[in-house]
Amino acid sequence: MSENVQAASAAGAQVARSGEGRDVAAGRGAGNAGRGSGGQVAAASAKRASQGGRGLTVGIAVGAVLTVAGIALWVMQLTGGMVQTGMRNLDSWGAYITMFMFFVGLSAGGLIISSVPKAFGMKGFGGISKVAVWTSICCTVAAIAFVVVDLGQPLRLWELFAYSNLGSPLMWDIIVLFVYLVLSVVYLWAQVRHEAGKVSAAALRVVSVVALVCAVLVHSVTAWIFGLQQAHEFWHTALLGPWFVSSALVCGTALVLVVCVALRAAGYLKLEQANVARLAKMLGAFVVVDLYFFGCDLLTSAFPGGSGAEVVGMLVSGPLAPFFWAEVVLCVLAAVVCFVPPLRKNGLVVAALVAAILAIFCKRVQLLVGGFQIPNLDMPGAMTEHTVTNWQAGMAGAYEGLVYAPTMLEVGVVLGVLGLACLLLFAGLKFLPLRPAEDEAAQ
């Protein structure tokens, strides 16, 4: 009987041990399942972050809506004629060409920031190269779009090539801008292929050097469109080419840094604060150089007391004074934030970047409107609504205020082209391989 009791006790202990083992195994399984579920959630979160989350999707949607609206307004402009704009015979360029100049400048920063380190074997800026080049490409497409909407008959665009005048700076700019866009796309493709081991570092360096030269050339040629027209006092200066390049470096660098800081906040891009500080200091140097060129041009114009003094008066205290002083103040504020280390905090840095972009926009407005602001001919016949703004007041009255202001139609078309640029930018960030590789992010 005692043997039976012992056998029953042993059997019970074994059952208990097996039950405990099953409980432990079940607990481990549940833990592993929990960890697996957590890992899946983390992976899904990382994937959403790598695609920019909902922010890029919303940006794509907003950009698409603005683009469609802009196309509708452009069709309205084509059907009703260019008389619907604020442009006239004596001020034949307006918001579209202003934005063309502005976006050509914005496109510079991305390509130069990306190509300079690779061309000269320098350390990069934390793997932002592909994002910077894509930003440049989107700005270049927008610049070309502004030229197209400025044409009264875009269906005759082919005539520019069929009857091209290679002695015209306008034709130089068309050729260089097209080459610039193609080179930017090739440069981005070469970077992606280099990461995959399909393009050598030497070949990538050659492409980066060519891209850098073309970036400087496209802004110089754009400046020559204005600077070689000696009939307009404000434009006729040898400093206009270097001035365009320096302004492009300011707004282009600021735009790239704004985009990268925003992408870092969204979890799309890893960007060390040290690289932000390096780019900010570069931006500060570009701002100072740009102000120096501006000061040299104003001094040369005003000091002799000739016709150039009229240009300086128009800027300092005339109709364009708000844009002039806004540019100066915004540039100074941006430079101070960029150069003073305690001020280089995220919020102030972003404010300085936006200030730099707005300052260059004010410069572009001054340049274009200022070129038409001072009359360069005497009207031999009667003025009409098609020749000059505010024609009822006569020549003197027409030039008392600003000779040009955009109409609501022009503003709508401009917003449509901006929407196109945003659509391309956000779509590329979401669907193209623009995030840095691990080895590039560690630079």
Order of alpha helices (4+ residues) and beta strands (2+ residues): alpha-alpha-alpha-alpha-alpha-alpha-alpha-alpha-alpha-alpha-alpha-alpha-alpha-alpha-alpha
